[in-house]
Amino acid sequence: MSVVIKIIVSAMLITAISELAKRSHTLAGMLASLPLTSLLALIWLHFEGSTALQLADLSRQIFWLVLPSLLFFVVLWMGLEAGWHFWLALGLAAMSTTLAYALTLWLLKQF
């Protein structure tokens, strides 16, 4: 599948969410919370000939890595509500998520 088509579809999705957020945070949050990035990646890989086992492996990895990614939203939301500057809250949310990813990957290797 053409890289240009992938970029256009992905950009349209991001634009739709940001425009919807101007009207309704709830609806934008619902759309953003859908695993659309994962869905698009799985569709692109399917069309490019990935096997069912490759898609299943990606799905499993996404599942385990969604869990630590939730920390991003908790830290960002709590930081902003506590009055932190946006960039500080965003940076700390990103750093905490990176550490949570590292810990999760380490734990997954242990089991």
KAGINOR-V698605 format. One line per field, one symbol per residue. ss: DSSP state (H for helix, E for strand, - for the rest). phi: phi as a letter, one per 40 degrees, with the letter a starting at -180 (. if undefined). psi: psi as a letter, one per 40 degrees, with the letter a starting at -180 (. if undefined). A space follows every 50 residues. Layout:
# KAGINOR-V698605
ss: ???
phi: ???
psi: ???
This chain:
# KAGINOR-V698605
ss: --HHHHHHHHHHHHHHHHHHH---HHHHHHHHH--HHHHHHHHHHHH--- -HHHHHHHHHHHHHHHHHHHHHHHHHHHHHH----HHHHHHHHHHHHHHH HHHHHHHHHH-
phi: .ccccccccccccccdccccccbaccccccccccccccdccccdccccgc ccccccccdcccdcccdcccddccccccccccgccdcccccccccccccc cdccccccccb
psi: ihdddddddddddddddddddddhddddddddeifddddddddddddeei idddddddddddddeddddddddddddddddeeiiddddddddddddddd dddddddddd.
